[in-house]
Amino acid sequence: MSLESSYYVSQIVASIAVIASLVYLAVQTRQSAHSQLAQMHLGRTMLMHETMLKMLDPDLGPLVTAGHRVAPEMRDDEIMRYYLFAVATTRNFEELFREWQEGMLADDRWMTTRNVLRGVLRAPGYRAILRVLRDGLDPAFVAVTDTLIEEVRGRPRVDPVAEWRSAAARELAETNVRSDATGD
């Protein structure tokens, strides 16, 4: 084999190696991006679970419920605790909104978050917090909350206990109808 032939063979081998490296890097980059998205979604899920678990606290849960409904018997220290809880919640919603705007949160996940926010905005106490905070929030986020507030204005605040009782009654009625039809 001549020197020129050896040169061409080595160039072909080098080109194949470069292409293989590029394919490998593309696969690795894609897997890394998927892993980072999974970590972000896990973090978001953990944050929601942490908030829900805090609501199980016998002091905080009733306090948030009273704040949401603007209970007149709330003391100033209770209002302050509710205020701080609602500010933290608002900042979480705002951050998720920003992540969505920056393309770091998928549309379907933002829509789920937006629907949760819409439910929270049915509470007059929470809307009062937004009124207090609005000048310090991202203007685009404020526009979203304003739109959601208009959608829910006049609707009663979410009452999970009443909603569960109603759904459970329907489930029992459907179960009884099926049992009667099958003779079980």
C-alpha positions in Angstrom: 0.0 0.0 0.0 1.4 3.4 -1.0 1.8 6.3 1.4 -1.0 8.1 -0.3 -3.4 5.1 0.1 -2.5 4.9 3.8 -3.3 8.6 4.2 -6.7 8.2 2.6 -7.5 5.1 4.7 -6.5 6.9 7.9 -8.7 9.9 6.9 -11.7 7.6 6.4 -11.1 5.9 9.7 -10.7 9.3 11.5 -13.9 10.5 9.8 -15.8 7.4 11.0 -14.4 7.9 14.5 -15.5 11.6 14.5 -19.0 10.6 13.3 -19.3 7.9 16.0 -18.1 10.4 18.7 -20.8 12.9 17.5 -23.5 10.3 17.6 -22.4 9.2 21.1 -22.3 12.8 22.3 -25.8 13.4 20.9 -27.2 10.4 22.6 -25.5 11.4 25.9 -26.7 15.0 25.6 -30.3 13.8 25.0 -30.2 11.4 28.0 -28.8 14.2 30.2 -31.5 16.6 29.1 -34.2 13.9 29.9 -32.6 13.3 33.2 -32.5 17.0 34.1 -36.2 17.3 33.2 -37.0 14.3 35.3 -35.1 15.9 38.2 -37.0 19.2 37.8 -40.4 17.4 37.7 -39.4 15.4 40.8 -38.5 18.6 42.6 -41.8 20.1 41.6 -43.6 17.1 42.8 -41.7 17.0 46.1 -42.5 20.7 46.7 -46.2 20.0 46.2 -46.1 17.0 48.5 -44.2 19.0 51.1 -46.9 21.7 51.0 -49.7 19.2 51.3 -47.9 17.5 54.2 -47.5 20.8 56.0 -51.3 21.3 55.7 -51.7 18.2 57.8 -50.1 20.1 60.7 -53.0 20.6 63.2 -52.0 24.2 63.6 -51.4 25.2 60.0 -54.2 23.4 58.2 -57.0 25.1 60.1 -55.1 28.4 59.9 -54.8 28.3 56.1 -58.5 27.3 55.8 -59.4 30.3 58.0 -57.2 32.6 56.0 -58.6 31.4 52.7 -62.2 32.1 53.9 -61.1 35.4 55.6 -62.4 34.3 59.0 -63.2 37.4 61.1 -62.0 35.8 64.3 -58.4 35.5 63.1 -55.8 37.2 65.4 -53.1 39.4 64.0 -50.4 36.7 64.6 -52.6 34.1 62.7 -53.0 36.5 59.8 -49.2 37.0 59.7 -48.7 33.2 59.6 -51.3 32.9 56.9 -49.7 35.8 55.0 -46.2 34.2 55.1 -47.6 30.8 54.0 -49.5 32.4 51.1 -46.5 34.5 50.1 -44.3 31.3 49.9 -47.1 29.6 47.9 -47.4 32.5 45.5 -43.6 32.7 45.0 -43.7 28.9 44.1 -46.5 29.5 41.6 -44.6 32.5 40.1 -41.4 30.5 39.8 -43.2 27.6 38.0 -44.7 30.2 35.7 -41.3 31.6 34.9 -39.9 28.1 34.3 -42.8 27.5 31.9 -42.1 30.7 30.1 -38.5 29.8 29.7 -39.4 26.4 28.2 -38.2 24.5 31.3 -41.6 23.3 32.2 -43.8 21.4 29.7 -47.1 22.9 28.7 -49.2 20.1 30.1 -47.4 20.4 33.5 -47.9 24.2 33.5 -51.6 23.7 32.7 -51.9 21.4 35.7 -50.2 24.0 37.9 -52.4 26.7 36.4 -55.5 24.7 37.3 -54.3 24.3 40.9 -53.7 28.1 41.0 -57.2 28.7 39.6 -58.6 26.6 42.5 -56.6 28.5 45.1 -57.7 31.8 43.6 -61.3 30.9 44.5 -60.3 31.8 48.1 -60.9 35.4 48.9 -58.1 35.5 51.5 -55.6 34.2 48.9 -56.8 36.9 46.4 -56.2 39.5 49.1 -52.6 38.3 49.4 -52.1 38.7 45.6 -53.6 42.2 45.9 -50.9 43.1 48.5 -48.1 41.4 46.5 -48.9 42.4 43.0 -46.4 45.2 42.6 -43.5 42.9 43.6 -44.5 40.1 41.3 -43.6 39.4 37.7 -46.0 41.5 35.6 -46.7 38.5 33.2 -47.5 36.3 36.2 -49.8 39.1 37.5 -51.6 39.1 34.2 -52.2 35.3 34.4 -53.5 35.6 37.9 -55.8 38.5 36.9 -57.2 36.4 34.1 -57.7 33.4 36.5 -59.4 35.7 39.1 -61.9 36.9 36.5 -62.6 33.2 35.6 -63.3 32.3 39.2 -64.8 35.5 40.6 -68.2 34.8 42.2 -67.5 31.0 42.5 -67.4 29.6 46.0 -64.0 28.7 47.4 -62.9 25.1 47.0 -64.2 22.9 49.9 -62.4 19.6 49.6 -64.5 18.0 52.4 -67.8 18.8 50.8 -66.5 17.8 47.4 -65.2 14.5 48.7 -68.5 13.8 50.5 -70.4 14.5 47.3 -68.1 12.3 45.2 -68.1 9.5 47.8 -71.9 9.5 47.9 -72.1 9.2 44.1 -69.6 6.3 44.3 -71.6 4.5 47.0 -74.8 5.0 45.0 -73.2 3.6 41.8 -71.7 0.7 43.8 -75.2 -0.1 45.3 -76.8 0.1 41.9 -74.2 -2.4 40.4 -74.6 -4.6 43.5 -78.4 -4.7 43.1 -78.1 -5.4 39.3 -75.6 -8.3 39.8 -77.3 -9.6 43.0 -74.1 -9.3 45.1 
